[in-house]
């Protein structure tokens, strides 16, 4: 199993946390999931499914989604010359 980015919601809370599979796998092991159950959860999440188990809701997180509104695409008007634009 490869490490994948995850978005996790703890049941009863409104906030979501971005983490990774290795961290969640350790938590799920402590909560009693067997290796076969862990593999099943991993493959379902990796396939894009939303998985709820042991009080956690897991979803694969695509990092580019969290950057919406933070990173601004630079565009030039037709009157600007690229040689005049500096970073």
Residue pairs with C-beta under 8 A, 6 or more apart in sequence:
1 21
1 25
1 38
1 39
1 42
2 21
3 20
3 21
3 22
4 20
4 21
4 45
4 46
4 60
5 18
5 19
5 20
5 21
5 60
5 61
5 62
5 63
6 18
6 19
6 20
6 21
6 24
6 45
6 58
6 59
6 60
6 61
7 16
7 17
7 18
7 19
7 58
7 59
7 60
7 61
8 16
8 17
8 18
8 19
8 24
8 56
8 57
8 58
8 59
9 15
9 16
9 17
9 56
9 57
10 17
10 55
10 56
11 52
11 55
11 56
11 57
18 61
18 66
21 42
21 45
24 56
24 58
25 38
25 42
27 56
28 37
28 38
28 41
28 53
28 54
28 56
29 38
31 54
31 55
32 54
33 41
33 53
33 54
37 53
41 51
41 53
41 58
44 51
45 51
45 58
45 59
45 60
46 60
48 60
50 57
50 58
50 59
51 57
51 58
51 59
52 58
74 85
76 82
76 85
